Amino acid sequence: MSHDRSAATAKTMAKIVRMANQIGTFFHSKPHAEGVDGVAEHINKFWEPRMRGHFFELMDAGGEGFLPIVIEAAAQVRRPNEAVSAADAAQAEAGAPGGKGPAQGESTAEIAASQG
């Protein structure tokens, strides 16, 4: 049973790296500082605490597999137990850029469907 759990954990961690790197790849086309900020902002806005916890487990273990832009952005990503500042809360309430996300009336089913 523990073997199944460790395999699932390894799969989850690989998925965290892959997803973070996809975000990093998208923001890599931006000017460097804007890209780093964009990666951190995306993770802070859209990753639940459990995902950010896995992210930091990997970062604290050396960040192996992450793109450099993701590693740099990690300094701006909120740890799961960190309090949310008033500015971050207001930004999260604003929703995603371009009028997307639950704050703009988009359902989570629509969001999931748009992600393939």
Secondary structure, 3 states (H helix, E strand, C coil): CHHHHHHHHHHHHHHHHHHHHHHHHHHCCCCHHHHHHHHHHHHHHHCCHHHHHHHHHHHHCCCCCCCHHHHHHHHHCCCCCCCCCHHHHHHHHHCECCCECHHHCCCHHHHHHHCC
